[in-house]
Amino acid sequence: MTVQSDLQKAVASAQSLMGSYAMFAQSTQDQAAKKMFQELAQDMQRHIDSLNSRLSYVEKNNPMYQQQQQAQQ
């Protein structure tokens, strides 16, 4: 299913980016940059939460996905 796989890819990309921001925050001595990267990581977590929420909605409410799940069982 295209929407589901696209959302999964978006979540994975966002998680990777959040990890990069966290790594940047830890590796810098510049307090302003550290704060900026920490804030960016927090923003990205909110994006991930939103994407996961949408993914859950799609999985619960899409008849194609439900049929696929039943076929696998």
C-alpha positions in Angstrom: 0.0 0.0 0.0 1.6 3.2 -1.1 0.3 5.6 1.6 1.3 3.2 4.3 4.8 2.6 3.0 5.3 6.3 2.2 4.4 7.2 5.8 6.7 4.5 7.1 9.5 5.9 5.0 8.8 9.4 6.3 8.9 8.2 9.9 12.2 6.4 9.4 13.7 9.5 7.7 12.4 11.8 10.5 13.9 9.5 13.1 17.2 9.5 11.4 17.2 13.3 11.2 16.2 13.5 14.9 19.2 11.3 15.7 21.5 13.6 13.7 20.2 16.6 15.5 20.8 14.9 18.9 24.3 13.9 17.8 25.1 17.5 16.7 23.8 18.8 20.0 26.1 16.5 21.9 29.2 17.1 19.8 29.2 20.9 19.9 30.6 23.1 22.6 28.8 26.2 21.3 25.8 26.6 23.7 23.7 28.5 21.2 24.2 25.7 18.6 23.6 23.0 21.2 20.3 24.7 22.2 19.3 25.0 18.5 19.9 21.3 17.8 18.1 20.2 20.9 15.1 22.3 19.8 15.2 20.9 16.3 15.3 17.4 17.8 12.3 18.2 19.9 10.4 19.6 16.9 11.3 16.5 14.9 9.9 14.3 17.7 6.6 16.1 17.3 6.7 15.5 13.6 7.4 11.8 14.2 4.4 11.6 16.6 2.2 13.2 14.0 3.3 10.9 11.3 2.9 7.9 13.5 -0.6 9.0 14.5 -1.5 9.3 10.8 0.0 5.9 10.1 -2.1 4.3 12.8 -5.2 6.0 11.4 -4.5 4.7 8.0 -3.8 1.2 9.2 -7.0 1.1 11.3 -9.4 2.7 8.8 -8.2 1.6 5.4 -10.1 -1.5 4.1 -7.2 -2.5 1.9 -4.9 -2.7 4.8 -7.4 -4.6 6.9 -7.9 -7.2 4.1 -4.1 -7.6 3.8 -3.8 -8.2 7.5 -6.5 -10.8 7.5 -4.9 -12.6 4.5 -1.6 -12.8 6.4 -3.2 -14.5 9.5 
